[in-house]
Amino acid sequence: MEKLKVNKLFDLSHTLAAQLLSGCIYPWEALEGIGEFIISLGRSLPKDIYMEREPQVWIARDATVAPSASVTGPCIIGRGAEVRHCAFIRGKVLVGEGAVIGNSTELKNCILFDEVQVPHYNYVGDSILGYRAHMGAGAVTSNVKCDKSNVCVRCDGEIMQTGLRKFGAAIGDQVEIGCGAVLNPGTVVGRGSIIYPLVPVRGYVPENSIVKDAGKIVKKV
């Protein structure tokens, strides 16, 4: 399924995870390797730009991390990023340059490209958010199915098996997610699309589309 591929969703020039993702056909293939990749990359980061504040936690010297934030490695927080009050980073997280991690936002096993914003009460787990993607207040990724079976991705009437029990979402570059929206396991959102507030989303959303309600998708004009 061509439209689900990494090169259709992301501009890899906007992430330190380019090497990891370029070796994958589909974005969810990168999820199991995030932790090891961060450890390897962290050891090679320039010490004049990044400092290892705790074991396997590399933070850019010009990034801002609130004292109340909890950051567990392996983790990289990029240049100019902002981690706000009571953010909870649980490990295996790569935060891009200029990204914003907001109050009480929780991250786990995920890649956030440069300038991603998850600024208010968000949960992002086992997911990849592309360049300048934005999640409104309370929007979350759901990464485990209720019956705990492996996650699949539905696209154009076909079903692609990921082989993963945990996979939240792959959100393309410059996607806007409205407040309170829920991205169900196996959601893939194409570049430049918009999800309206409070909408539950599942499967593939074509690029440059607007999801107005569950199952109601229109092209942007």
Secondary structure as UniProt FT lines:
FT   HELIX           2..4
FT   HELIX           6..9
FT   HELIX           12..14
FT   TURN            16..17
FT   HELIX           18..22
FT   HELIX           27..33
FT   HELIX           34..44
FT   TURN            47..49
FT   STRAND          50..54
FT   TURN            55..56
FT   STRAND          57..60
FT   TURN            61..62
FT   STRAND          64..65
FT   TURN            67..68
FT   STRAND          70..71
FT   STRAND          75..77
FT   TURN            79..80
FT   STRAND          82..83
FT   TURN            85..86
FT   STRAND          88..89
FT   STRAND          93..95
FT   TURN            97..98
FT   STRAND          100..103
FT   STRAND          106..112
FT   TURN            114..115
FT   STRAND          117..120
FT   STRAND          123..129
FT   TURN            131..132
FT   STRAND          134..135
FT   TURN            137..138
FT   STRAND          140..141
FT   TURN            146..147
FT   STRAND          151..155
FT   TURN            156..157
FT   STRAND          158..164
FT   STRAND          169..171
FT   TURN            173..174
FT   STRAND          176..177
FT   TURN            179..180
FT   STRAND          182..183
FT   TURN            185..186
FT   STRAND          187..189
FT   TURN            191..192
FT   STRAND          194..195
FT   TURN            197..198
FT   STRAND          200..201
FT   STRAND          204..205
FT   TURN            207..208
FT   STRAND          209..213
FT   TURN            214..215
FT   STRAND          216..219
//
